[in-house]
Amino acid sequence: KKDPTLSGKIKVQFTIQPSGRVSMARVIENTMRSPAVARCIESQVKRWRFPKPSGGDVTIAYPFFFKPSS
């Protein structure tokens, strides 16, 4: 809301534990001009819960794309 012109990609790598909880999340790519947005996304991903994966930990890298509001 503070800057409706922000755009770019933030890619977050995170690990899902056998319990379904996220044990690690970190931004691995950030083309936006806002480190605060990257930190916010990272902290929210750490709170996510998933169905229990079979076979142990699962590590994922997921991109979030943002474009300016119209």
N, C-alpha and C positions, 0 to 999 in steps of 0.2 A: 504494500500500500504506500510505503514511503517513497518508492521510486518505480512508477509504472512502466518505465522504459527498460527495465532490466531484462536481459535475455541471455541465453547461453545454455550450456550443459554442465551438470554436476553429476559425476559418476561416483557412486559409493560402492565400496567393496565391503561385504559383511559375511559373517559366519553364523550359520544356524546350528545350534547344538542338538544332540539327540533328544533333548527335552522340548525342543521347539523354540527355545529362547535364543535371541541374538547375543552372542558372546563378544563380538567385535564388530565395529563399523568405523570406516574411515573414508574420507574423500580422497579419491585417487586421481581425479581430473576435475578442474574447475575453470570454465571459460567465462564465467560471469564476473562482474565487477564488485561482487559483494561477498566477502569472506563470512559475514554474519549469516547470510542465507545458507551458505555451505555448512556452517556449524550447526544451524538449526535443523537442517535435513539430517545431518549425521546423528544428532542427539535423538531425533524422532525415530530413526531407523533402529537405534539401540533399544527402543521400547517395544518394537514389533514382536509378535508371537506368531509362530507358524505351526502347522500340523507336524507331528514328530516325523522327521525323515528316517528312512530305513538306511542302515549302513554307516551310521556315524555322522560326523560333522559335514556340513555342506557349505562351501564358500561360493558366493555369487558376486558378480560385479554388475550393477544395474545403473543405467543412465537415466537421469531426470532432465527433460528438456523444457525450457521456459521461453516464452515469447512475450513481447510487450502487450499490455492490455489495450483494448481498442476503445 
